[in-house]
Amino acid sequence: MIDVLGNLAYQRPDDRIYTFLQGEEQQVLTHQELDVRARSVAARLREICKPGDRALLLHPPGLDYVVALFACMYAGAIAVPSYLPRPNRPLIRLESIVADAEPTVALTTDDIAFSTRSVLRRTNGPLSRLRVLATDDIVPESFESAPLPRLTSETPVLLQYTSGSTGLPKGVILSHGNILHNTTMIQKNFPLSPASSTVFWLPPYHDMGLIGGILQPLCTGFQAYLMSPVAFLQRPARWLEAISQFRATCSGAPNFAYDLCVRRISEQEMSSLDLSSWTVAFNGAEPIRKQTLDDFGAAFARCGFHAKAFHPCYGLAEASLMVTGKAPDGIVQNIMVSRSALERNCVESTHEGTDSCVLVSCGEAVGGQDVLVVDPTSDLLCPAHGIGEVWVSGPSVALGYWRKAEETQEIFHAHLKGESKKFLRTGDLGFLRDGELYITGRMKDLIIIHGQNHYPPDIEFTVSRSHPALPPSGTAAFSLLVDGIERLIIVQEFEGRHAPTNLLEILATIRRAVSETHDLQVHDVVAVRSWTLPRTTSGKIQRYLCRIAYAGGTLARLI
């Protein structure tokens, strides 16, 4: 990775690489500015830690974070990207990362390092004992003759902590070789070139925001426009306005973001948008909905958006980022299947009706990687019509989990019965059809009632579409043992601080929709305020924490 940056700084020193958008202001880094600033921070970092030590990144989204990331590479330190919890929010995730990674130093900004309200001063735990280095205070100097660390493709470059959607976060060890392979195959699959440009609001400590938004532009050599996730969530139009203003060719997000744009961008805001430059609109990190693609395509066609730009893909932190994606010249494939057959772990094509649902393809395996669908109980390949666990093998698959030998062996060293080739067990369920991957859910979230399998995303989608008052991506569906029987629980967010006057009517509508669509009786529907459900850093609802909160009676119910 430092070869990539060094070469760009030499060959194209004055070309912009990163622009951070903050209101009307823009902060800019050229290749040379990034190289000099990163080397300057690295020089200070080498005084504190040795190659292989961990450095916690605790910057808010912005260019200081980017500089610190590359400074770690120049110093040979292993970067541990993390985030700053909001005021008065629990520090459990951050403290668990610090306890696991045991960083030597925390890199942050002057404001955060020395503020009396800093997260570093809110605890008597491992955070408060970390040595802190404010990277924005370091004056850029030239360090062309400074020694560079001895690196190979196997050298760890960062610990990408998992989102924690099904448990405490684990540190995925990504090497220089992992990142270079993954960014190369993304470049070919999308495709991307130095003439491309991108807009990213996804968190820089999440795999899609970090690899896709920061490292991918550098590895391909095109300009990236970055913004804070909060800026998007507060006003989704900012994302599309940036694409329009800067003529971005590539951008994307999880499915919920496209839904949010359809619901929250006004006609007046649409009137100024020109999305004709947007040729790759990738969608990943959570279930991809055909209805979402259709709604977004229809809503923004008037703004020059072309539905052929949609690029569904699938990936995970344990595989660096991307595993499968739509072919560059292909079309988005989808299949209408029997819902009742899915409950039996079978795939049966059907026609539209009460028992049907549409699944969107995540595309083909890319970059010479091998993707299988395996019966997790027998470690044998699933038949063509069967649903099983997705297994992945290839150069993008990470080295393992940091200091977790047993889990690394179980997850990263799986092999088919009677064979020796190693595979990554993703924990995701799906099937292959005509060489393309379809994801149906996660193994740990699977709801089994009366012996039938039910996928939470399907139930949540039904709920979100059951009434116009319900926000997108604000539903959690899970099961719980009640009096010895597995029961279905729905927790639903509502916008605003108070319950709507017709709340009981809406809850009844939710029950009816789930019963009619899935032939399931809802044991309880809980109404809570918007954005109070536990979520990962990338915005995915953590169903297992919802289950714990429900069982413990700690959900902030509206009634």
ZIDAWO-V285483 format. One record per helix or strand. SS is the DSSP state (~ for helix, > for strand). FROM is the first residue (numbers start at 1). TO is the last residue. If there is no record, write none. Layout:
# ZIDAWO-V285483
ss=SS from=FROM to=TO
ss=SS from=FROM to=TO
This chain:
# ZIDAWO-V285483
ss=~ from=2 to=11
ss=> from=16 to=22
ss=> from=25 to=30
ss=~ from=31 to=48
ss=> from=54 to=57
ss=~ from=63 to=75
ss=> from=78 to=81
ss=~ from=92 to=101
ss=> from=105 to=108
ss=~ from=110 to=114
ss=~ from=119 to=121
ss=~ from=126 to=129
ss=> from=131 to=134
ss=~ from=135 to=137
ss=> from=156 to=161
ss=> from=171 to=175
ss=~ from=176 to=190
ss=> from=197 to=200
ss=~ from=207 to=220
ss=> from=223 to=226
ss=~ from=229 to=234
ss=~ from=237 to=246
ss=> from=250 to=253
ss=~ from=255 to=264
ss=~ from=267 to=270
ss=> from=280 to=283
ss=~ from=290 to=303
ss=~ from=307 to=309
ss=> from=310 to=315
ss=~ from=317 to=319
ss=> from=322 to=325
ss=> from=334 to=338
ss=~ from=339 to=343
ss=> from=346 to=346
ss=> from=349 to=349
ss=> from=356 to=360
ss=> from=364 to=365
ss=> from=370 to=375
ss=> from=380 to=381
ss=> from=386 to=386
ss=> from=388 to=393
ss=> from=401 to=401
ss=~ from=405 to=412
ss=> from=414 to=414
ss=> from=423 to=433
ss=> from=436 to=442
ss=~ from=443 to=445
ss=> from=447 to=449
ss=> from=452 to=454
ss=~ from=456 to=464
ss=> from=475 to=482
ss=> from=485 to=494
ss=~ from=503 to=518
ss=> from=522 to=529
ss=> from=535 to=535
ss=> from=541 to=541
ss=~ from=543 to=552
ss=> from=557 to=557
